[in-house]
Amino acid sequence: MTETELHQSHPDVVQRLKRASGHLQNVIAMIERGRSCLEIAQQLHAVEKAVSAAKKVLIHDHIDHCLEQAVGPASRDAKAPLEEFKNITKYL
């Protein structure tokens, strides 16, 4: 797969990032309107979660498709380390 090809997850990642961008624009507007710090912090948390979720989807897609293409089809047991790696990515 070349860098110019879309991965299966890219449309989902783009949608998630567009939503995060909208939330971020809302946060900026909230600050400019003088909204409470609590409300702003809640919205910033939502932005962080949205970006984090997009990153997770992208990384998992890479593991599932790009790495699998590089090593070829593997048995269920051989895929166990990849599944473990996907699980540990939540701590990134």
C-alpha positions as CSV (number, residue, x, y, z in Angstrom):
1,M,0.0,0.0,0.0
2,T,1.4,3.4,-0.9
3,E,1.1,6.5,1.2
4,T,-1.4,8.0,-1.2
5,E,-3.9,5.2,-0.8
6,L,-6.6,5.6,1.7
7,H,-6.7,3.2,4.5
8,Q,-10.1,1.7,5.4
9,S,-10.3,3.8,8.5
10,H,-9.4,7.2,7.0
11,P,-12.9,8.4,6.3
12,D,-13.9,7.6,9.9
13,V,-10.7,9.3,11.2
14,V,-11.5,12.4,9.1
15,Q,-15.0,12.6,10.4
16,R,-13.8,12.2,14.0
17,L,-11.2,15.0,13.5
18,K,-13.8,17.3,11.8
19,R,-16.0,16.8,14.9
20,A,-13.0,17.6,17.2
21,S,-12.3,20.7,15.1
22,G,-15.8,21.9,15.6
23,H,-15.6,21.3,19.3
24,L,-12.3,23.2,19.4
25,Q,-13.8,26.1,17.6
26,N,-16.6,26.1,20.1
27,V,-14.1,26.1,23.0
28,I,-12.4,29.2,21.4
29,A,-15.8,30.9,21.2
30,M,-16.6,30.0,24.8
31,I,-13.4,31.6,26.0
32,E,-14.0,34.7,24.0
33,R,-17.6,34.9,25.4
34,G,-16.2,34.5,29.0
35,R,-17.9,31.2,29.8
36,S,-17.0,29.5,33.0
37,C,-13.7,27.6,33.4
38,L,-15.7,24.4,34.2
39,E,-17.6,24.5,31.0
40,I,-14.5,25.2,29.0
41,A,-12.6,22.4,30.7
42,Q,-15.4,20.0,29.9
43,Q,-15.3,20.9,26.2
44,L,-11.5,20.7,26.1
45,H,-11.8,17.2,27.6
46,A,-14.3,16.3,24.8
47,V,-11.8,17.6,22.2
48,E,-9.0,15.5,23.7
49,K,-11.1,12.4,23.8
50,A,-12.2,12.9,20.1
51,V,-8.6,13.3,18.9
52,S,-7.5,10.4,21.0
53,A,-10.2,8.2,19.6
54,A,-9.2,9.2,16.1
55,K,-5.6,8.3,16.8
56,K,-6.6,4.9,18.2
57,V,-8.7,4.1,15.1
58,L,-5.8,5.1,12.9
59,I,-3.2,3.0,14.8
60,H,-5.5,0.0,15.0
61,D,-6.1,0.2,11.3
62,H,-2.4,0.3,10.7
63,I,-1.8,-2.7,12.8
64,D,-4.6,-4.7,11.2
65,H,-3.8,-3.9,7.6
66,C,-0.3,-2.5,7.1
67,L,1.6,-4.8,9.4
68,E,-0.5,-7.8,8.3
69,Q,0.5,-7.0,4.7
70,A,4.1,-6.8,5.7
71,V,4.2,-10.2,7.5
72,G,1.5,-11.9,5.5
73,P,-1.5,-14.0,6.8
74,A,-0.9,-15.4,10.2
75,S,-2.6,-18.0,12.4
76,R,-4.8,-16.9,15.3
77,D,-2.0,-17.7,17.8
78,A,0.5,-15.7,15.7
79,K,-1.9,-12.7,15.8
80,A,-2.0,-12.7,19.6
81,P,1.0,-10.3,19.9
82,L,-0.7,-7.9,17.5
83,E,-3.9,-7.9,19.5
84,E,-1.9,-7.3,22.7
85,F,-0.1,-4.4,21.0
86,K,-3.5,-2.9,20.0
87,N,-4.6,-3.2,23.6
88,I,-1.5,-1.5,24.9
89,T,-2.0,1.5,22.5
90,K,-4.7,2.8,24.8
91,Y,-2.0,4.0,27.1
92,L,-0.4,6.2,24.4
